[in-house]
Amino acid sequence: MQRWRGLEDIPQDWGRSVVTIGSYDGVHRGHQLIIGRAVERARELGLPAVVVTFDPHPSEVVRPGSHPPLLAPHHRRAELMADLGVDAVLILPFTTEFSKLSPADFVAKVLVDKLHARVVVEGPNFRFGHKAAGNVDFLAEQGGTYDFEVEVVDLYVSGAAGGGQPFSSTLTRRLVAEGDVEGAREILGRPHRVEGVVVRGAQRGRELGFPTANVETLPHTAIPADGVYAGWLHVNGEAMPAAISVGTNPQFDGTERTVEAYAIDRVGLDLYGLHVAVDFLAFVRGMTKFESLDELIEAIANDVKRSRELIETYQA
């Protein structure tokens, strides 16, 4: 899959393509319907499928300080889109100047002049251009002018997560923040993932007999509520069952919120400096301050046992 950052990265001889535009944070099951349809149309027409997205999140530029927690960094989104059959991802730097581009100029400069769109696939509530003035009706009008088709896909999927609310990135962020990683997993179609580099912490886990990977997460990452979770620690392509702790280590009066993963039944791991990923499968318990270290060690042992059971259930 090709990855372009900015319009200037698009090859000069790029031909016609099928395009979909959006932030697509998390690439959840609703997003997958739109992207999947774009790929399907591209295959029918013998053309490449292109996803256009933005960095940073548009809200950070339009309303500084309002950057939402991210469900997936851009490289992870690109991986997920590639799995869906996308041929190219265009990341447009979302600047103040870019935010002032009118809907008509966006169509002309991005969809027509650079991507030579043959079909544009979007959800019914898609908005674009300065002050989000453009919508799918305007896009269809522009298609008549510039010879591209607009297809609107109903992306509304719902289930048990969020009490039956339509699946969305906003709902997923809320569930993650509440610690409902099972609900987030239903919306995403996979476990919520947090990534970062393993750094040296206080090494208390090692002293207690449960050495953990202290993950320095990427900026704006959506991190689950404080507590203990069952999940996976991904290192260099290997997925290891893990018990995961999120919080400030109240037992030791900590103040810094951390994500730490203990690789179950693994010994002698040296992960410092490695980029790792942590998948959250299920909630185990909330964060608690115990009366003694012995109680803490007993609780951690139970957490590991419970995590192992939950992971085995998930695999089954």
C-alpha positions in Angstrom: 0.0 0.0 0.0 1.2 3.5 -0.9 1.3 6.1 1.9 1.4 9.8 1.0 1.8 12.8 3.3 0.5 15.8 1.5 -0.7 16.4 -2.0 2.9 16.8 -3.3 3.5 13.1 -2.5 0.9 11.8 -5.0 2.6 10.5 -8.2 2.4 12.9 -11.1 1.0 10.1 -13.4 -1.7 9.1 -10.9 -4.8 8.0 -12.8 -8.4 7.8 -11.8 -9.3 6.3 -8.4 -12.1 5.5 -6.0 -11.8 7.8 -2.9 -13.2 8.0 0.6 -12.5 10.8 3.0 -12.6 11.0 6.8 -10.6 10.9 10.1 -11.4 7.2 10.4 -10.0 7.1 14.0 -10.1 3.5 15.1 -11.3 2.1 11.8 -14.3 0.7 13.6 -17.0 -1.5 12.1 -19.0 1.4 10.7 -15.9 2.8 9.1 -15.1 -0.7 7.7 -18.5 -0.6 5.8 -17.6 2.6 4.0 -14.0 1.7 3.3 -15.0 -1.8 2.3 -17.5 -0.4 -0.2 -14.9 1.9 -1.7 -12.6 -1.1 -2.2 -15.4 -3.1 -3.7 -16.2 -0.3 -6.2 -12.5 0.1 -7.0 -12.2 -3.6 -7.8 -15.3 -3.4 -10.0 -13.8 -0.5 -12.0 -10.2 -1.8 -12.0 -9.1 1.3 -10.2 -7.1 1.9 -6.9 -8.9 2.7 -3.7 -7.6 5.7 -1.8 -8.4 6.9 1.7 -7.9 10.6 2.5 -7.4 11.5 6.2 -6.0 14.3 8.3 -3.2 15.0 10.8 -3.6 16.5 13.3 -7.3 15.8 14.1 -9.3 18.7 12.5 -10.8 19.6 15.9 -7.3 20.5 17.3 -6.9 23.2 14.6 -10.5 24.5 14.6 -10.8 24.4 18.4 -7.2 24.3 19.9 -6.9 22.2 23.0 -9.8 19.9 22.0 -7.8 17.1 20.4 -9.8 13.9 21.2 -8.0 10.9 22.6 -6.9 8.7 19.6 -8.1 5.2 19.2 -5.3 4.4 16.7 -2.2 6.3 15.5 -1.9 6.9 11.7 0.4 4.0 11.1 -2.0 1.6 12.8 -4.9 3.0 10.8 -2.9 2.5 7.6 -2.3 -1.1 8.6 -6.0 -1.7 9.2 -6.9 0.0 5.9 -4.4 -2.1 4.0 -6.0 -5.2 5.5 -9.3 -4.0 4.1 -7.8 -3.8 0.6 -7.0 -0.1 0.4 -4.3 0.7 -2.2 -3.2 4.2 -0.9 -3.6 6.4 2.1 -3.2 10.2 1.7 -2.6 12.0 5.0 -3.3 15.7 4.6 -1.6 18.1 7.1 -4.6 19.9 8.6 -3.4 23.5 9.1 -5.3 26.7 9.8 -4.8 27.6 6.1 -6.1 24.2 5.0 -9.1 24.6 7.3 -10.1 27.7 5.4 -10.4 25.8 2.1 -13.9 26.0 0.7 -15.8 22.8 -0.1 -15.6 23.7 -3.8 -11.8 24.3 -3.6 -11.3 21.0 -1.7 -13.1 19.1 -4.4 -11.1 20.8 -7.2 -7.7 20.7 -5.6 -7.8 17.3 -3.9 -10.4 15.1 -5.5 -10.2 16.3 -9.1 -6.7 17.8 -9.7 -4.7 15.3 -7.7 -6.7 12.1 -7.2 -8.8 12.2 -10.4 -11.7 10.7 -8.5 -14.0 8.4 -10.5 -16.2 7.5 -7.4 -16.3 9.1 -3.9 -17.8 6.9 -1.2 -19.0 8.5 2.1 -21.3 8.2 5.0 -24.6 10.2 5.1 -23.3 12.8 7.6 -20.0 13.5 5.9 -19.0 17.2 6.1 -16.0 18.9 4.7 -14.5 22.2 3.8 -14.4 25.5 5.7 -16.8 25.5 8.7 -17.8 22.0 7.5 -20.1 23.7 4.9 -19.8 20.8 2.4 -22.0 17.7 2.6 -22.9 14.7 0.4 -25.5 16.7 -1.6 -22.9 19.3 -2.5 -20.4 16.6 -3.3 -22.9 15.0 -5.6 -23.5 18.4 -7.4 -19.7 18.7 -7.8 -19.6 15.2 -9.2 -22.0 16.2 -11.9 -19.6 19.0 -12.8 -16.3 17.1 -12.6 -17.5 13.6 -13.8 -17.3 11.6 -10.6 -20.0 9.5 -8.9 -20.9 9.9 -5.2 -22.1 6.8 -3.3 -23.5 7.2 0.2 -23.2 4.2 2.5 -25.2 3.7 5.7 -22.5 3.2 8.3 -24.8 2.7 11.2 -24.0 -0.5 13.1 -25.2 -1.2 16.6 -25.1 -4.0 19.2 -24.8 -4.4 22.9 -22.0 -1.9 23.3 -23.2 1.5 24.6 -26.7 0.2 25.2 -27.5 -0.1 21.5 -26.2 3.3 20.4 -24.9 3.5 16.8 -21.2 2.6 16.7 -18.9 5.6 16.5 -15.4 6.8 17.4 -16.9 9.0 20.0 -18.8 6.2 21.7 -15.7 4.0 21.5 -13.6 6.7 23.2 -16.2 7.0 26.0 -16.3 3.2 26.6 -12.5 3.0 26.7 -12.4 5.9 29.2 -14.9 4.0 31.3 -12.9 0.8 31.2 -15.5 -1.0 29.1 -12.9 -2.5 26.8 -15.3 -5.4 25.9 -17.7 -2.9 24.5 -14.9 -1.1 22.7 -13.8 -4.5 21.3 -17.4 -5.1 19.9 -17.4 -1.7 18.1 -13.8 -2.0 16.7 -14.1 -5.6 15.8 -10.8 -6.3 17.6 -9.3 -5.3 21.0 -8.4 -1.7 21.7 -4.7 -1.2 21.3 -2.2 1.2 23.0 1.3 1.5 21.7 4.6 3.0 22.8 8.2 2.5 23.8 9.1 0.5 26.9 10.9 2.7 29.4 12.4 2.2 32.8 10.0 2.7 35.7 10.3 2.3 39.4 10.9 -1.5 38.8 8.5 -2.3 41.8 6.9 -5.1 39.7 10.3 -6.8 39.4 10.8 -6.5 43.2 7.4 -8.1 43.8 8.1 -11.0 41.4 6.0 -9.6 38.5 8.3 -7.6 36.2 6.3 -5.4 33.9 6.9 -3.5 30.7 6.3 0.2 31.4 4.9 1.6 28.2 5.4 5.3 27.4 2.3 5.8 25.3 2.0 7.9 22.2 0.6 11.5 22.5 -3.2 11.8 22.7 -3.6 8.0 23.1 -7.0 6.8 24.4 -6.1 5.0 27.6 -8.6 2.8 29.5 -9.8 3.7 33.0 -7.5 2.9 35.9 -7.6 -0.8 36.7 -6.3 -4.2 35.8 -7.0 -5.8 32.4 -6.4 -9.1 30.6 -4.9 -8.7 27.2 -1.9 -9.2 24.9 1.6 -7.7 24.8 2.9 -7.5 21.2 6.7 -7.5 20.8 8.4 -7.9 17.4 5.5 -9.7 15.9 4.9 -12.0 18.9 1.7 -11.8 20.9 2.2 -12.7 24.6 -0.7 -13.2 27.1 -0.5 -10.3 29.6 -2.0 -8.9 32.8 -2.1 -5.1 32.3 -2.2 -2.4 35.0 -3.4 1.2 34.3 -3.1 3.8 36.9 -0.9 5.8 39.3 0.3 2.9 41.6 -1.8 4.0 44.6 0.0 1.4 46.7 3.1 3.5 46.5 1.4 6.9 46.5 2.2 7.4 42.8 1.1 10.4 40.8 2.0 9.6 37.3 -0.4 7.5 35.3 1.2 4.6 33.6 0.4 1.5 31.4 2.3 -1.6 32.5 2.0 -5.1 31.1 3.2 -8.3 32.7 3.9 -11.0 30.2 2.3 -14.1 31.7 4.6 -17.2 32.1 7.5 -15.4 30.5 10.9 -14.9 32.2 14.0 -13.0 31.4 12.4 -10.6 28.9 14.5 -7.4 28.1 12.1 -5.0 26.4 13.7 -1.7 27.2 13.7 0.7 24.3 11.4 -1.5 22.1 8.2 -0.3 20.5 5.4 -2.5 21.8 1.6 -2.7 21.5 -0.8 -3.7 24.3 -4.3 -5.1 23.4 -7.0 -4.8 26.1 -9.3 -7.8 26.0 -11.3 -7.6 29.3 -11.6 -5.7 32.6 -10.4 -7.7 35.6 -10.8 -5.2 38.6 -10.5 -1.6 39.6 -7.4 -0.1 41.1 -7.1 -0.5 44.8 -4.6 0.4 47.6 -4.1 -2.7 49.8 -3.3 -2.9 53.5 0.0 -4.6 53.0 2.5 -5.7 50.3 1.6 -9.3 51.0 -2.0 -8.5 50.1 -0.9 -6.7 47.0 1.2 -9.7 45.9 -1.7 -12.0 46.5 -4.0 -9.7 44.5 -1.5 -9.6 41.6 -1.2 -13.4 41.6 -5.0 -13.6 41.4 -5.0 -10.9 38.6 -2.6 -13.1 36.6 -4.7 -16.2 37.1 -7.9 -14.4 36.1 -6.2 -12.8 33.1 -5.0 -16.2 31.9 -8.5 -17.6 32.2 -10.1 -14.6 30.3 -7.5 -14.8 27.5 -8.1 -18.6 27.1 -11.9 -17.9 26.9 -11.3 -15.2 24.3 -9.2 -17.6 22.2 -11.8 -20.3 22.4 
